[in-house]
Amino acid sequence: MDSDFRQVVVTGAKGFIGRHLMEALNRRPDVKVQGFDIDSSLEALVEALRETDVVFHLAGINRPERVEEYDEGNHMFTKKICSFLEKEERIPLVVFSSSIQAKLDNPYGISKRRAENELKEWVEHNESRAIIFRLKNVFGKWCRPNYNSVVATFCHSIAKGLPINVSDTDKKIELVYIDDVVSAFINCLDSHSEGWEYREVFPSFTIILGDLARQIENFRKSRKTLFVPELDNPFIKRLYATYLSYLDKNNFAYKLTTLTDSRGALAEFLKQNHFGQLFISRTKPGVTRGNHFHHTKAEKFLVVEGKAIIRFRKLDENEIIEYKVSGFEFRVLDIPPGYTHSIENIGPNDLITIFWASEIYDDSLPDSYPLALLNNHNMDQKK
C-alpha cells in the first residue's frame, strides 16, 4: 500500500449519496477509493476492507419488497462488515449513513438503530472509531423521483409539467442538501476523534409541503415571469439548483418575449425585487435610443457588440458629455439619476447592448421621463 494515499471504501457507491461522494473522493489526490454496490461481490468487498483506512458505509435498504429486507440490508449487512473487521483486526474509521428514523419504532428505523448498535459494539470491543450521521431527508441532483424523496418527485414532475399530489400541505419535512452531506462526510477524513460519535449535517432546513410545492412551481413559472429566485436564501439557492437538474435534456432553452419596432428589438431578460432588471437590445445603425431621465432609478449600459456613443446632460445644465464605447472593450457605463441620456449606434452593423436597471419597470411608477438630450437653448443654437 502506498503510504502517501489513504485507502477508502464506499459501500452503496451507486446510490444517490454514494455517487456524489465517489465523485468528490476521486478528485482528492490523497485518496484511493473503491466503490461497492449491490452488484459487487462480497469477496471483492472483503478484500478491499483488508487494506482500507476509511469506510464510508452508505449501503442500505429503504424500500424493500419484503419487510424482512430492512433488517437484512441495514442491520445484518453492517454486522457482517464489523465481524470481518474484528476478525482481521482492522480498525479503520467507519462513517455510517444512518437516518433520523432510527429514533422511531418502524421497521426501517429499527433496522438502522440496530446497525448503529453493531458499530458501537465493534468500536468499544476493538478501540476503533466510528462517526454516525442520522441524516434528515437528503435532496439534490441525481436523486431518484417517485421513490423516497418528495423534493425529487416534485422537481421531476413540475419540470415536466406533470401534476403533483400533495397529501398534506401543512406537513413539515426536514431537509439537508447533498453537497453539505458530502462536505460533512469528507471532513471526517481529517477527524482524529476516538470511540464513536454522532454528527449532524449543517445547514438543515424545515419547510411545509405546500410551500415546497409552490416554490418549485415558481421556478417553473420564472421562464415567463423572468423573476430570478431569491438566491441569497441558502435553501432557495440549493432548491433551485436541484430543480434545474430535473429539466428534460430537450428543454434547457427558452425564448424571451421580444418587442420590435423601427429602432430594432428589446427583450427583458431577468428580474429580481432586490436586484432590479436586465434587458438586452439590438439597435439598427444610425438609431438613437433613450432621451429620457430618471430621478432615482440607476442604470448600467454594457455594449457587447458594435460601436456607440452614450451621451449625458445634467437636467439643469447645457454641457453634453460623450463616451464612445465598443463591444471589444466590455466597458460598463453608470447612468446617474438626474441626467438625460441616450445611446446612438455609430457602427455599420446592429448594436447589441445589455442594460441593467436598479428597479423593475412599473407602468404606474415608471421613474422614466422623456427629455431630449439637447435642451431648448442648445436647439436654438443648432438652428
N, C-alpha and C positions, 0 to 999 in steps of 0.2 A: 504493500500500500504506500502510495506517495504521501509522505508526511505533510507536504505543502497543501494538501487538499483534505477537506472533511467529506467523508463518505456519508451520503444522505439517502435514506429510503423513504419513499412516499407510497403509502397504500391508498387505494381509491384515486389513483393518479388520473383517471379519465373522467372523473366526476366533475361537477361544477366547480367546487373549490380546488380540487386536485389539478385541473387544467391550468388555472391561474397560478397556483403555487409552483407547478413544474416550470411554467414559463419564467417566473421570477427567479427560481433557483438556477435555471440554465443560463441566466445572464450573469451569475456570480462567478468570478474567476477562481474563488477559493473553495468551490463546491463541486463534487462529482455526485450526480443524483441518478438514482434508478427508480423508475416508477412501476408500480404493480397495480393490477386491477383484476376484475373478476375473470378475465380471460388469461391471466397469468397462472403459471403452475405454482403450487405450494412449494415445490422443491427449489424453484428459482428464487422465491422469496426467502426461504430458509438460508440459502447460500448467501444472499445479499446481507441478511441480518448478521451473519458471522463476522462481517467486516465493517458494519455501519457504526458511525459516531452519533448520528441523529436519526430518529424515526418520526416522521410525521404520519400519524395513524388517522387517516381520514375515512377509510373504508367502513361501510356500514349499510344497514338496510332500513329504509323508512317507508316503503310502500310495497310490502310483500303480498304474495298471493295467499300465503298461509300465515296465521298469527304466530306460529312457532318459529318462523324465519326471523322474527325480531331478535329472539334470544340467540339463535344460531349465528346470525350475521353480525350482531353487535357484541353481546357478552362472550359467547364461546370463541369467536374468532380472536378477540382481544386476549382471552385466556390462553389460546394456542401460542400467540406471539410472546406473551410473558413467560410461559412454560419453556419455550425454546430458549429464550434469552437466559433464563435461570440455569437451564441445563448446560448451556455453553459458557456460562459465567461471563456473559456480555452485559455491560451496564451503559448502553447509550442513553442519551437524553431522549425521552419519548414525549412528543407533543400530541395530545389527543384531542380530536374534534368531537366534543360531546354536544349536548343540547340543553336549552333551558327546560325542556320537557323532562329532564332527569329528575326534576323536583316533583313530577306528577306520577300518579299510580296507573297510568295507561300502559299497554304492552310495550310501546316504543320507549317511553320514559323509564320504565323498569329495566329494560334491556340496556339502556345507556348508563343507568346508575350502577348496574352490576358490572358493566365494563369498567367504569371508573374505579370501583372497589377492587377489581382484579389488578389494576395498575397500582393502586395504593399498597396492596399487599406485596406486590413484587418489589416496589420501592423500599418498603420497610424491611423486607427479608434480605435484600441484596445491597442496601445502601446506595441505591441508584437514584435517578432523577426523573420526574415526570411533571409536565405542565398540562393542565386540563382547562380547556375552553368550553364553557357551556354557552354555545352560540345561540344568539337570537336568530330570527329569520334573516337569512342572508340574501341580498339582492344584487344584481349587476348583470353585465353582458354574459351571454352564453348559458344562462340558467334556463332549464327546460320548462316551457309553458305547459299548462294543463297537467301539472304533476304535483308539486308540493310548494310552489311559490306563487302567491297571489300577485306579486309585483310582475313576475314574468308573464303570468296569464293575462293580466290587464294590458301590459305593454304590447304583447303579441297580438291580442285581439283588436285593440284600439288602433294600432299602427296599420292594421289590415282592414279597418273599417267594419270589423265584426262586432256583434253585440256582446256585452258582458253581463254576468249575473252577479249582483251584489246582494248576498243573502241577508246581511245585517249591516246597514250603512253606519251604525254607531259602534261597531266592534273595533276595539283598539288592537293594533298589532305593533310589536317592537321589532325594529329592523337594524341590521348592520350591513355596511357596504362591502362588497367583495375585496376591493383594493385595501380597505382598512383591515379586513381579516388577514389578508396575505401579509401586510406590513407587520401586524401583531405576531404572526407566525414566524416571519423572517427574523424579527427581533429576538426570538428565542434562541437563535443560533449563537448569540453572544451572551446568553444567560449563564451565570455561574452559581445560581441558586442550588440549594441542596434539598433532598427529600421531594415531596410533591406539593404542588400549589395550584390553586385556581387563579386564572387570569381572565380579564374581560377585554373585549374589543371596544375601542373608542374611536370616534363618537358613535353613539347609538341614537336612534330616532323612534318616536312614537307618533302614530297617525291613525285616524279612524278610516275605515274602508271607504266611506262615502267621499271623504276629502281626497283620498288617494286616487280614486276613480276620476274625480273632477279634475285633479291636477294633470293626470295623464291625458285626459280628453283635451285640456287646454293646450298641451304640447301639440296634439294633432291639429288643432284649430290654428295654431300660430303661423302656419303657412299662409293662411288667408288674412288673419288679423295683423300679422307681421310682428306681434309682440314677443320679444325675447323673454324667456323666464327670468325671474329674479335670481341670478346666479351667485349673488353674494350670500344667499341662503345655502348652507352646506348640504342640506338634504335635497333641495331642489336641484342643485348642481349635479349631484350624484344620480338623482332620479331621471333627469333629462338625458344624461349620458346613457343611462340604461335604456330609456325609451328609444333613442336613436339607433341603438344596436339591434332593435327588432324591426326596423324598416325593411320592407322587401327589397331585394337587390335591384329590382327594376323600378324602384320608387324613391331613389335618392334625390332626384331632381324635381324641381317645381318652377313654374313660371310666375313672374311678377306681373301685376296689372300695370300696363304702360299707357301713359297719356301722351298723345302725339298731336302736334299742330305744325304750323309753318316753320317754327323755330327748330323743331327736332322732336325729341322724346324725353320723357321724365318718368321715373318709377320710384316709388317708396320701397325701401329695402328692409330695414329693421327699425323696431320701436321698443322703447322701454321707459316706464314712467320716471325712473330716476336717472336715466341716461339721455333721453331725448330721441332723436330720429336720424336715420341715414337715408339719403336719396342718391340716386345715380342718374345722370343726364347725358344725352347725346345732343350736341348743338351743331347746326349746319354752319358752313363757312360764312363769315361776314355777319352773323347774327349775334345780337347782344341780349343777354338775359339780365334780369334784376331790375335796377332803377326803382329800388324801394329801400326803406329803412326799418329798423326795429328799436323799440325803447328798452327792452330787457332781454329779448331773445339773443343769444350768441350763436354764431355760426363759424364753421371752418370749411374752407374750399381746398380740394386737392385735385389738380388736373393730372389724370393718369395717361391721357393720350391727346396729342395735338398741342397747339400753341394758343395762348390767350393773353389779354390784358385785363387785369382786375383793377377797377377804378373806385376811388372813395372820395366823398366830400362830406365834411362835417356840416351838420344842418345849418349852423349859423355862420358858416364861412364860405368863401369862394374858391379857396385853393383845392385843386384836384390832385390827388395822389394816385400814382400809377405803379403797378407791379406787373412785369412781364414774366410769365411762367410757361413751362412746358412739361409734357409728360415724362421727359427724361430726368427731371430733377427730383421728383417726389417731394416737392416743396409745399408745405401747408401754409395757408394764409388765414389768420384770425380776422373775423369780421366784427369789429366792435359795435355795440349799440350806439345809436346817435349819428351814424354815418350812412348816408345813402350810398349804394354801391351797385356795381354792375360787373358782368364778365362778358367779354367780347371774344369771339373766335376769330383770330387773325391768321390762322393757318389755312392751307388748301383743302384739308380734309375735316371730317367731323371731329369735334372736340368732346372728349369724354371726361366728365368731372364727377367726383364724389363730394356730396355736401353733407355736413353734419349740422343739426340744429339742436340747441340745448333743451327744447321742449317739443312735444308732439303737436303738430298743426291742429288747430281747433277753429272751425269756421266762425264760432261765436266770439272767440277771443284770439284773433289771428296774430296780434302784435306784428303786423306787416303792413306798411303803409306806402302806397305808390308815391314816388317823388323822383323826377328826372334828375340825373346826376348834375346837369347844368342848371343853375338857378336862373331867375329872370335876368339878373344883371349880366351873367355870362351869355345868356341867349341874345340880349340886346347887343352886346359887344360883337357876338358872332355874326349877327345880321349886318 
